[in-house]
Amino acid sequence: MTPKQKARVSIDTLLSAAGWHVCNVASANIHAATGVAIGEFPLNPGFGFGFADYLLYVNGKACGVIEAKKEGATLLGVEVQSGRYAQGLPSSLPAWRRPLPFLWESTGVETHFTNGLDPEPRARNVFVFFRPELLVQWHAYLQANSQAPAGSNIAQETPGTFLARVRLMPPLVTEWGTGGASFKNS
């Protein structure tokens, strides 16, 4: 077994523990569970995207990819590769949005996650793969905000992600002394 295959065994275990149904392309059924992780998924062949180590489906629609690397490999910079895979989903397949918003890179020991819905997406260390139900909640929240009535400011008042909401917080009040000055980014 190659080091990458060993990493995939660990990743399969982690995905199963998080509630994902793990399968290969030949036995894939995107409706087998809320979350389905399909291994070695062929991407848009005409554009040289190759294969995603895992394509993630939630409620029958693609939502993300996982790029597997051997244990000990550095994950910094790998998000470029998974980002490329997120753009390679064939147009005939159902997806939440394009490019796919949720990207992971993992060795089975170390895992990075990028939320493509954030204002400035970047990879972050995470300890586990998220449960499919969490991604369903995020998607429902985004849909609720994007379907606001005409003329409503709901979408502006409650942006789709935590980081987007943090950016809209009011400025820190420092008029009562210098206590808040240490929190400013100067």
Backbone torsions as a table, in degrees:
resi	resn	phi	psi	omega
1	MET	NA	130.2	-179.8
2	THR	-74.1	160.7	177.5
3	PRO	-57.2	-37.2	179.0
4	LYS	-68.5	-37.1	177.1
5	GLN	-64.2	-38.0	176.3
6	LYS	-63.3	-41.1	177.8
7	ALA	-62.6	-40.3	179.8
8	ARG	-64.6	-35.4	176.1
9	VAL	-62.3	-44.1	177.3
10	SER	-63.8	-42.6	179.8
11	ILE	-64.5	-41.8	176.2
12	ASP	-56.0	-44.4	-179.9
13	THR	-63.2	-44.6	179.7
14	LEU	-64.2	-41.5	178.6
15	LEU	-64.4	-44.5	178.6
16	SER	-61.0	-41.7	179.1
17	ALA	-63.7	-27.4	179.5
18	ALA	-88.7	2.9	175.9
19	GLY	95.7	11.8	178.5
20	TRP	-87.7	142.8	171.3
21	HIS	-88.4	113.4	-176.3
22	VAL	-97.6	129.8	179.8
23	CYS	-150.5	175.9	175.4
24	ASN	-105.5	175.8	-176.0
25	VAL	-61.2	-40.7	-176.2
26	ALA	-63.4	-33.4	-177.5
27	SER	-107.9	17.5	-174.3
28	ALA	-70.5	135.8	170.4
29	ASN	-139.8	105.2	-173.0
30	ILE	-68.6	-7.1	178.0
31	HIS	-108.9	12.9	-178.3
32	ALA	-68.3	-25.3	-179.2
33	ALA	-159.0	172.5	176.1
34	THR	-57.6	-45.3	179.1
35	GLY	-118.6	127.2	179.6
36	VAL	-125.5	125.9	176.9
37	ALA	-107.7	114.8	-177.4
38	ILE	-103.2	120.1	-178.1
39	GLY	-80.7	147.9	176.9
40	GLU	50.8	56.1	-176.5
41	PHE	-86.7	126.0	179.6
42	PRO	-73.7	129.6	179.6
43	LEU	-97.1	-173.6	-176.2
44	ASN	-53.6	103.6	-173.7
45	PRO	-69.2	-29.9	-176.8
46	GLY	-67.5	-14.7	-176.1
47	PHE	-116.0	9.0	175.4
48	GLY	71.6	31.8	-179.5
49	PHE	-79.9	-22.2	178.1
50	GLY	76.0	-136.8	-175.8
51	PHE	-123.0	136.0	170.6
52	ALA	-84.4	136.0	177.6
53	ASP	-58.4	-39.7	174.4
54	TYR	-144.2	135.6	169.1
55	LEU	-110.2	128.7	-176.0
56	LEU	-101.7	128.5	175.3
57	TYR	-113.6	137.0	172.7
58	VAL	-128.0	125.9	-177.9
59	ASN	52.1	40.3	174.2
60	GLY	80.9	6.2	178.7
61	LYS	-128.0	139.1	178.8
62	ALA	-64.9	138.8	-179.4
63	CYS	-135.0	-13.4	-178.2
64	GLY	-173.1	175.9	179.0
65	VAL	-134.8	157.0	173.2
66	ILE	-125.3	129.5	173.0
67	GLU	-102.8	119.6	-179.9
68	ALA	-93.9	138.0	175.0
69	LYS	-129.8	157.9	179.6
70	LYS	-66.8	153.1	178.8
71	GLU	-58.5	135.0	-179.2
72	GLY	95.5	-14.5	178.5
73	ALA	-69.7	146.6	176.6
74	THR	-78.5	129.8	-178.9
75	LEU	-90.4	-12.5	178.0
76	LEU	-61.6	129.1	-179.8
77	GLY	91.4	-16.1	-179.0
78	VAL	-72.6	-20.3	179.8
79	GLU	-61.8	-23.0	175.4
80	VAL	-64.3	-42.0	179.4
81	GLN	-66.9	-47.4	179.9
82	SER	-66.5	-32.5	175.4
83	GLY	-63.3	-37.0	176.7
84	ARG	-65.7	-42.1	177.9
85	TYR	-63.2	-35.2	-179.9
86	ALA	-62.7	-23.3	179.3
87	GLN	-92.5	-8.4	-172.1
88	GLY	-96.3	8.6	179.6
89	LEU	-65.7	128.2	177.8
90	PRO	-56.3	139.8	-175.0
91	SER	-65.0	-17.7	-179.5
92	SER	-78.6	-9.5	-177.1
93	LEU	-97.5	144.0	-179.6
94	PRO	-70.7	140.8	179.7
95	ALA	-145.5	152.2	175.4
96	TRP	-60.7	-48.9	178.2
97	ARG	-162.5	163.3	179.7
98	ARG	-124.5	136.7	-7.5
99	PRO	-65.0	162.1	-179.3
100	LEU	-58.1	135.6	-171.3
101	PRO	-82.8	-25.0	-171.4
102	PHE	-110.6	120.1	-175.2
103	LEU	-123.9	134.3	174.7
104	TRP	-125.9	149.3	168.1
105	GLU	-128.0	133.6	-175.8
106	SER	-148.8	147.2	172.0
107	THR	-105.1	-1.6	-172.7
108	GLY	90.4	-16.2	176.5
109	VAL	-114.5	-45.1	179.3
110	GLU	-114.5	138.5	-178.7
111	THR	-136.5	134.4	174.2
112	HIS	-112.5	147.8	178.3
113	PHE	-132.4	137.4	174.2
114	THR	-123.1	124.4	175.6
115	ASN	-95.3	103.7	-178.2
116	GLY	-66.7	-5.8	178.3
117	LEU	-88.5	-12.3	179.3
118	ASP	-67.3	155.7	179.0
119	PRO	-58.2	-40.1	176.5
120	GLU	-130.9	83.8	-175.9
121	PRO	-59.0	138.8	174.5
122	ARG	-154.7	155.5	-178.8
123	ALA	-73.7	139.1	177.0
124	ARG	-132.2	147.8	174.4
125	ASN	-69.7	135.9	173.0
126	VAL	-132.1	160.1	-176.4
127	PHE	-93.4	-24.3	-177.2
128	VAL	-144.0	165.7	169.2
129	PHE	-78.5	143.1	-179.3
130	PHE	-72.6	148.8	176.1
131	ARG	-68.8	146.8	178.8
132	PRO	-57.5	-34.0	-178.9
133	GLU	-62.0	-32.5	177.3
134	LEU	-66.4	-42.2	178.2
135	LEU	-65.1	-34.7	175.4
136	VAL	-62.5	-43.4	178.7
137	GLN	-62.2	-45.7	179.1
138	TRP	-59.2	-44.3	-178.6
139	HIS	-64.8	-43.1	179.1
140	ALA	-61.8	-40.4	179.2
141	TYR	-63.9	-43.7	179.3
142	LEU	-65.1	-41.1	179.5
143	GLN	-64.7	-41.6	-179.8
144	ALA	-60.5	-39.2	-179.1
145	ASN	-77.8	-30.2	-177.8
146	SER	-81.7	-12.3	-179.8
147	GLN	-107.0	34.3	178.3
148	ALA	-67.5	149.8	178.8
149	PRO	-59.8	153.8	179.4
150	ALA	-57.4	136.3	-179.9
151	GLY	82.7	-3.1	-179.2
152	SER	-85.0	149.8	177.4
153	ASN	-105.1	18.4	-177.0
154	ILE	-57.8	-45.7	-177.8
155	ALA	-61.6	-35.7	179.2
156	GLN	-74.4	-31.9	-178.0
157	GLU	-77.1	-32.2	-179.0
158	THR	-130.2	80.4	179.0
159	PRO	-59.2	162.0	-171.1
160	GLY	-67.2	-26.0	-176.5
161	THR	-124.8	161.6	179.5
162	PHE	-56.9	-47.7	-178.1
163	LEU	-63.6	-34.4	176.8
164	ALA	-67.3	-37.2	178.5
165	ARG	-69.2	-37.6	179.2
166	VAL	-60.5	-37.6	-179.1
167	ARG	-64.5	-21.7	-178.8
168	LEU	-95.4	5.6	178.7
169	MET	-65.8	149.5	178.3
170	PRO	-67.5	159.3	179.4
171	PRO	-65.6	154.1	179.2
172	LEU	-68.4	133.2	179.1
173	VAL	-81.9	121.6	-179.3
174	THR	-121.9	9.9	-176.6
175	GLU	-68.1	-18.1	-175.3
176	TRP	-95.4	16.6	179.4
177	GLY	139.4	-173.4	-175.8
178	THR	-95.9	3.1	-177.7
179	GLY	-55.8	-39.4	-178.5
180	GLY	-81.4	-12.8	-177.0
181	ALA	-61.6	-31.0	-178.3
182	SER	-69.8	-14.9	-179.7
183	PHE	-91.6	-8.3	-179.3
184	LYS	-77.6	145.2	173.7
185	ASN	-90.2	98.7	-178.3
186	SER	-105.4	NA	NA
